[in-house]
């Protein structure tokens, strides 16, 4: 059983009075065209989430979009604004479990886990080895994302997760490279001249994307209702 599924099963088993909760929380439907498709921020002591229920589930369980499936059609189309207040001294890592509790309570959310074979890309080292400098210790964790840009001082797992978006397919880190690196990656879109994401990864980082298949953990929404009033 994968580590992700183990974590999810434990989380579901611990749904009880001990589940972490926001001190105060609101959930508001947003009219179509009322803002960006997705935005998440966690200023000190406050969570602000804007997006579909599927977007909020992705953040709450630390998943990629392709890992969330099921539920009625509206979970991927209707927009909501969710806010939550918590003690500023609380560990930021508790925000996601707090959001899980909120979604379960207000949306009557129920989920189950499963694993399924998917087409994937494996991120591996190129024939001549990786060409990346070690990350600046003071900048580890910093990430800048753009439509055709990834810049950050992170581990290869974070890079793989970021590449899954433009490639529309899971990317798994098989580089066996540990630690964090200074990564500056740019590729051109289909309408522009310049390297494809595949060529950019190879030319700029000394890595390679190889197609394959692998089991991917999924979170299936088995029940969801429109949120209860505040």
DAHUDA-V63166 format. One record per residue. RES is the residue in three letters. PSI is psi in whole degrees, 0 to 359 (* if undefined). OMEGA is omega in degrees with one decimal (none if undefined). NEAR is the number of other C-alpha atoms within 12 Angstrom. Layout:
RES,PSI,OMEGA,NEAR + RES,PSI,OMEGA,NEAR
This chain:
UNK,137,-175.9,14 + UNK,155,177.6,16 + UNK,323,-179.0,12 + UNK,314,-179.4,21 + UNK,322,177.3,25 + UNK,316,179.3,17 + UNK,318,-178.2,19 + UNK,320,178.8,28 + UNK,319,177.6,20 + UNK,317,-179.8,17 + UNK,317,-179.8,26 + UNK,323,-179.4,23 + UNK,335,-176.8,15 + UNK,14,176.0,16 + UNK,105,-177.0,22 + UNK,192,-179.9,14 + UNK,342,-178.8,10 + UNK,354,-179.9,12 + UNK,134,-180.0,23 + UNK,140,-177.9,25 + UNK,151,170.3,28 + UNK,149,175.8,30 + UNK,315,177.8,21 + UNK,139,-179.2,19 + UNK,150,175.5,27 + UNK,148,175.1,28 + UNK,120,-177.9,31 + UNK,130,172.4,27 + UNK,147,179.2,29 + UNK,133,-179.4,22 + UNK,149,176.7,17 + UNK,138,-178.9,14 + UNK,11,-176.7,14 + UNK,5,179.2,16 + UNK,192,179.9,18 + UNK,163,-179.5,17 + UNK,329,-177.4,24 + UNK,135,175.5,29 + UNK,131,178.5,21 + UNK,131,174.9,28 + UNK,151,-179.2,22 + UNK,67,173.3,25 + UNK,159,-172.4,17 + UNK,122,177.6,17 + UNK,8,-176.0,23 + UNK,138,173.5,30 + UNK,135,175.7,38 + UNK,119,-179.9,30 + UNK,136,179.2,41 + UNK,124,178.9,33 + UNK,191,176.2,36 + UNK,168,175.4,38 + UNK,322,178.1,48 + UNK,319,176.8,41 + UNK,316,-177.8,35 + UNK,324,176.7,44 + UNK,318,177.6,45 + UNK,311,-177.8,31 + UNK,316,-175.0,33 + UNK,325,-177.7,32 + UNK,11,178.3,36 + UNK,52,-177.0,28 + UNK,166,170.8,28 + UNK,161,-175.6,30 + UNK,323,-177.8,31 + UNK,351,-179.0,30 + UNK,355,179.8,35 + UNK,125,-176.8,33 + UNK,174,177.2,30 + UNK,187,179.8,26 + UNK,167,176.0,26 + UNK,162,-174.8,19 + UNK,327,-173.8,17 + UNK,342,-177.6,22 + UNK,341,179.6,32 + UNK,8,-177.4,26 + UNK,321,-177.6,21 + UNK,139,-175.6,29 + UNK,148,179.3,31 + UNK,150,171.5,38 + UNK,124,-177.5,32 + UNK,130,175.7,40 + UNK,150,178.0,33 + UNK,138,178.8,38 + UNK,138,177.6,28 + UNK,166,-179.9,28 + UNK,130,-177.8,21 + UNK,336,-179.3,18 + UNK,350,-179.0,13 + UNK,148,175.9,18 + UNK,130,-179.3,17 + UNK,334,-179.8,21 + UNK,345,178.5,19 + UNK,350,-177.5,27 + UNK,316,-178.6,38 + UNK,312,175.3,34 + UNK,326,176.7,33 + UNK,319,178.7,38 + UNK,322,175.7,45 + UNK,313,180.0,36 + UNK,316,-179.7,34 + UNK,315,-179.1,38 + UNK,322,178.9,43 + UNK,323,-177.6,32 + UNK,313,-171.2,29 + UNK,329,178.8,25 + UNK,3,-175.0,35 + UNK,41,-174.2,21 + UNK,131,172.4,33 + UNK,138,-176.6,25 + UNK,161,170.7,30 + UNK,164,-176.9,26 + UNK,147,172.4,29 + UNK,164,178.4,25 + UNK,139,-175.1,22 + UNK,144,177.3,19 + UNK,131,-179.4,15 + UNK,151,165.1,22 + UNK,134,-178.0,21 + UNK,172,166.6,28 + UNK,135,174.3,29 + UNK,125,175.3,33 + UNK,116,-176.0,35 + UNK,169,175.9,30 + UNK,144,176.1,25 + UNK,174,-177.0,23 + UNK,326,-178.1,14 + UNK,7,177.7,13 + UNK,166,-178.0,18 + UNK,149,177.5,27 + UNK,73,-179.7,23 + UNK,143,177.5,28 + UNK,151,175.8,20 + UNK,150,-178.9,22 + UNK,151,171.0,24 + UNK,119,-177.2,19 + UNK,328,-178.3,16 + UNK,350,-176.9,13 + UNK,4,-177.6,18 + UNK,131,-179.2,20 + UNK,342,178.7,23 + UNK,130,-178.4,22 + UNK,137,171.3,24 + UNK,124,-178.9,22 + UNK,140,173.7,21 + UNK,176,-179.8,19 + UNK,326,-179.3,19 + UNK,36,-172.9,27 + UNK,137,168.6,26 + UNK,120,179.3,33 + UNK,128,-180.0,30 + UNK,169,175.6,32 + UNK,86,-169.5,29 + UNK,175,174.0,33 + UNK,169,-176.5,30 + UNK,338,177.1,37 + UNK,318,178.3,27 + UNK,322,176.9,33 + UNK,315,179.8,41 + UNK,317,178.9,33 + UNK,319,-178.8,31 + UNK,324,-178.4,36 + UNK,340,-179.8,38 + UNK,329,-179.3,29 + UNK,298,-178.5,24 + UNK,335,-179.2,27 + UNK,349,-180.0,26 + UNK,38,-179.2,20 + UNK,145,176.5,28 + UNK,140,175.1,37 + UNK,125,-177.6,37 + UNK,133,-178.5,32 + UNK,111,175.2,28 + UNK,26,-178.5,23 + UNK,336,-174.2,28 + UNK,21,177.5,17 + UNK,126,-178.4,22 + UNK,165,176.5,16 + UNK,186,-177.5,21 + UNK,150,-177.9,26 + UNK,156,173.8,31 + UNK,110,-174.5,32 + UNK,127,177.0,38 + UNK,99,-171.9,29 + UNK,129,177.2,36 + UNK,138,175.3,29 + UNK,163,-178.4,30 + UNK,152,174.7,21 + UNK,177,-174.1,19 + UNK,338,-176.2,13 + UNK,357,-175.1,10 + UNK,157,173.7,10 + UNK,146,178.9,9 + UNK,178,-175.7,16 + UNK,143,170.9,21 + UNK,168,179.7,24 + UNK,327,179.5,31 + UNK,313,179.3,30 + UNK,322,-178.9,21 + UNK,316,179.1,26 + UNK,321,-177.6,35 + UNK,315,-175.7,28 + UNK,322,-173.4,27 + UNK,333,-175.2,27 + UNK,348,-176.9,35 + UNK,22,179.0,26 + UNK,178,-177.3,34 + UNK,146,176.1,32 + UNK,116,-178.2,34 + UNK,130,179.9,26 + UNK,152,178.0,19 + UNK,194,176.1,18 + UNK,147,-179.3,17 + UNK,155,176.0,18 + UNK,133,179.7,20 + UNK,135,177.7,29 + UNK,133,179.2,31 + UNK,150,171.4,31 + UNK,116,-175.9,36 + UNK,123,176.1,31 + UNK,114,-178.0,31 + UNK,342,177.4,21 + UNK,139,174.2,24 + UNK,137,176.2,27 + UNK,161,176.0,23 + UNK,144,-171.2,26 + UNK,148,174.6,27 + UNK,152,-179.5,19 + UNK,156,178.1,13 + UNK,*,none,17
